[in-house]
Amino acid sequence: LLLSITSFARTLQSTYERAYGLEPSGVAGLPRGLLWIGALAIWLSLSSIRSEMQDWGGPLFSATVAIGFSFGLWLVSPMILLGRRVPTRLLVPCAVVSAVLMTAVLTASAIYMPILIESAASRYGLIGIAFSLQGWLLTIAIVIVAGAVVGSVLSEDMAARERTRKA
């Protein structure tokens, strides 16, 4: 499990480095990956607080809380994994895009995945469940990469506008 989690952290770190055009940090990035795993564990432990807060208001409040918590995760993740090689203000577009996309996918997953898994299990058995989960994980991976890439492009645009204003 630890090997899988650290592998995920290294892959996510590599994704952000490529999206922002940074040199790979290699083995030097391992401590940041471990720190990110700790931050992720804290974020996951706060999920009970998030779910209680979502029960306080209606659907709009619930979506706002979900996006807010997700924004926090997707802002802190590249900050930690990139070792502050990118200014925080340039990571905000990545966090916004990732938070909105991830919230949308997770909301849709809560509705669609039980139906898909039940259907796949009745048709194909355990392998159907495995394929359903694999498809879901692929969707999550696509959202993470899309958030990093779109956020990187938006932050480049922000930086270019700032340079133009100063000139």
Salt bridges, closest charged atoms under 4 A:
GLU17 OE2 - ARG85 NH2 2.75
ASP157 OD2 - ARG161 NH2 2.76
GLU162 OE1 - ARG89 NH1 3.12
